[in-house]
């Protein structure tokens, strides 16, 4: 589990044969879960200047290759003793979106992110969303896009400062919206559902 608060901007040294090599100051340990641009990955080797992570076929089929090069957002998984900030992030990317419009404001910047319309049901106005691993608040939701207002601090401290029209982004929608939608969808197919089935659905995420 993650919070969507970026701990470091690291650098991809290499990506080949499903192995992602990251140069980072983070003191990773073998088996650690680390979110890279919002994607939960497992450390399989610790190097003198960073670590290696392995990408499963399912992960590679969802995310965009542009998210595996250059600078990347890094967040180690939460520990039980950590202060909980941001929102509950699983590191499971639902969709790839793209920056459709950028509008500078007096004290922030508006980003319109375009996404396939089938994901809009899980994007809630004034709710939380994760963009490339960053916990953000949704302002408005449209038919196939949504609006975010990014404060100057977030823009300075994340790679969003480099985003342009057409930039691809990893999107993780709100986990609770997904749970509720999935449960209601299954309930509509039968008269009742036991707790064991609800638990089974939750374990599938």
Protein Blocks (a to p, Z undefined) as FASTA:
>chain_A
ZZhiafbdcddfbdcehiacdddfbdcdehiacdeehiacddfbdcfkbccddddfklmm
mmcfklmgcjddddddddfkbccehjadehiafbdcddfbdcddfbbcdddddddfklmm
mpcghiacdeehiacddfbdcfkbccddddfklmmmmmklmpcehiacdddddfklmmmm
mmmmmmmmpmbdcfklmmmmmmmZZ
